[in-house]
Amino acid sequence: MKLTFLGTGTSQGVPVIGCSCEVCTSINPKDHRLRTSAMIEVDGLNLVVDSGPDFRQQMLRQKVNRVHAILFTHEHKDHVAGLDDVRPFNFKYKRDMPIYCTKRVHESLKREYMYIFDDQFSYPGIPKIKTNLIENKPFIIQDVPITPVEVWHHKLPVFGYRIGDVAYITDANRIEPSEKEKLRGLKVLVINALRKEQHISHFTLAEAIELGQELEAE
C-alpha cells in the first residue's frame, strides 16, 4: 500500500489570496500547499479521497494516469469542487467514474453539479459518474475492504476511511468512543491539525498528537 498526500492545505490553500503573512510570502515549498486530498494505492487500485478545487493540478503534478474511484468525506466545496475534472479519465478509459459517498453528500453534489446528475442536461462532454451510496459500515471496492469512520466537523458528520492498517481523517474536531474503536491497531493515522490555537471545527496540533497517542498508532 502507498499513501500520497495530494494536498495538505487549508480550505483556501496556502498561500492565501491577498495575504502577506510570513507563511504566505514564504519561498519554502512546504508553505505552498494545495487543498486537502490523498491517494491510496492498494492492490492495483488508485483510490482518491476527495476531489477538491486543485484536483486537476494534483493529478498532473503526481502524474496520475488512472483513478479507479473517489471517496468523499463530506460536501464542503474544498473537497468536491474538482469533480468536473474527472472527464479526462472518462474519455481515456471509456467508463464512468465511481464515487462513494453518503446520501447527504450525494444530494449536495446533485445541487452543485445539476448538469452531471440530471439526465435532461446530458451531452457527450459532461463528466460520467457512477454513484455508490454508503453508510457507516464497511464496504468493498474490487476486493479491497474499506471502513468508514464517522467523525464530527463541528456539527457536520464527516467520514474518514480506514483501509488495512492506514486511516485517513480530515476536517474533524471530535470522534465518538465507538468510532475510535475502529482506529485501533493502526500503523498509520492521518488526522487533521489545523493550528496550535483552539478551533471550532478542527483538531489543534496538541489534540491531534494526543489522539494519536490515545489510539496507540505506530
N, C-alpha and C positions, 0 to 999 in steps of 0.2 A: 504494500500500500504506500502511496505517495500523497502527501498533502502539500498543496501550493497555495500560498496566500496571494490571491489576485489583487486584493486591496485591503488596507487596514486603516483607512482614514475615517474621518467623521462624516456625518450626513452631507456636509458641504465640501468635503475633500480638504486636502492640505497641499498647498496653501489655500486660504480662503480668499475669495474675490474681495479686493479693496482693503485687505488687512496688511498693516505694516509692522506687525509684532515681530519679535525675534525669530519665532519659528517660521512664520510665513515668508520672511525675507531671507531665510537661511539657504545656503547653497549646498547643504548636506543632503545627499539623496534620500536619507532616512526621513527627512522632513517634507518629501514630495510623495504623498500617499493618495491613492485612488480610493473610491468608495468601497465599503466592505463587501468582500466576496471571497470564496475559496473554491478550489477544485480538488476533488479526491479521486485519485486513480486507483482502482481496485478491480482485480480480476478482468482486466481488459476494458473496463468501463471508465469513461471520464464523466464524473458526476459534479456538476457545478451547483454550489449553494448561493442562490440569489443572482439575478441579472440586473444590476443597478445601472445608473446612467453612464458608467465607464466600461460597460460590458464589452463593447466593440474594441476599445483601446486595450483592455485586458487580454482579450483573445489574440490580438495582433502582437502584443508585447511578449506573450508567452508562446507564441507560435502554435496555438491550439488548432488542430486540424479537424477535430471532431468532438462534439459534446453529445453524450448519449441521453442525458436527462438533466433537468434543472429542478432543484428542490427549493421551494420558497419558505423562508422563515416567517415572514409577515408582509403586509401590504404597503408599508411606507415607501414613498417614492424612491428613496435612495437604495431600495432593494429590488424594485421592479421596473424601473424606468428604461432599462435596456432590452426589454422583451422583444421589441420590433427587430432588433439586430440579430435574431436567430435566423433570419431569412437566408443568409449565405449557406447555412447548414441544411436548410430545406432544399435549396437549389442543388447543392453539391451531392447530397445523398438521396434526394427524391423521397423524403419521408417527413412526416410530421415530427415536431419536437415534443417529446414527452415532458410534461411538467407535473410536479407533485405538490399539492397544497391543500389546505383546509377549504371547506365550503365558503367560509367568510372571506378568505383571501381570493378565492375564485370569483366571488360576486364583485369584489373590488376591481379585479382585473377586467371583468366584463364591462364595468363602467369606464375604466381608464382606456380600454382598448376595444371599444364597441365594434370597430371595423374588422377586428380579428375574430370576434366570437359571435357576431350577428351575421347569419348567412345572407341577409339581404345586401350586405356590403362586400360580399365575396368577389374577388377578382384575382388573376394569376399572380400579382405582385405582393400580396399580403402574406404575413407570416402564417404558417400552418402549425397549429398547436394541438396536441393530444393531451387533454386534461385527465389527470388521475387524482380523484379526491381522496384525501387521507384523514384519519382521525388520530387520536393519541393512543395508538397501538402499533406494534411492529408491522412492517410491510416488506415486500421483496421486489427488487429490480433485477431481473435476469440473474436469479440465484444469489444475489447479494442482499443479506438481511440488513434492514435499517430500522433503528428505533428512534421515534420522535421523543423529545424531552420537552415538556411544556414548562416555560419559564415566564416570568412577568416583566413586561416593559412598561413600568408604572401600572396603568390599568389595562393594558393590552396583553392578552396571551399570545406568546410567540413560541415557535418551535425551534429548538436546537435539534441536532441529529447526532446519533451515535452509530458509527459503522465499525464493527470489530472493537478494538481497544482504543479507538480515537473518537473524541466527541468535539463538536464544533458548536459553540453557543455565542450568539451575538445579540446586542440590544436587550440586556436583561439587568434587573436590579434586585430580583428576588426569585428564589426557587423553593418550592414546597418540599418538605421532607420526603414525601412519597416519590417525587421526581428525582431527588438527589440519589435515591437508591439505584436508579438506572445508570448512575455515573460512577458506581463503584468498580474498582478493578481496572481503571483506565491506565494506559501507558501515556497517552497524550490527551490533555484537556486544554481546549482553546476557549477562552472566556473573555468577554469584553471588559476593558478597564479604561473608561473614558478619560479620567483625570484624577488628580490627587484629592481635589475638593469634592464634597458631597454633591450628588446629582439626583434629580427626581426619578430618572428612568434608566440609569446605567450604574453598574458597579464602579466604585472607585478602585484605584490601584491596590490599596490596602485590603479592600473587601475581596477583590479577585484573588489575591495571594492567600488570604485566609480561607477562602472556599477551596482552593486547590489543596491546601494543607488538610482541611477537613475531609475531603474526599480521598486523600492519600494517592493522588495521581502521581505516576512516576515522573 
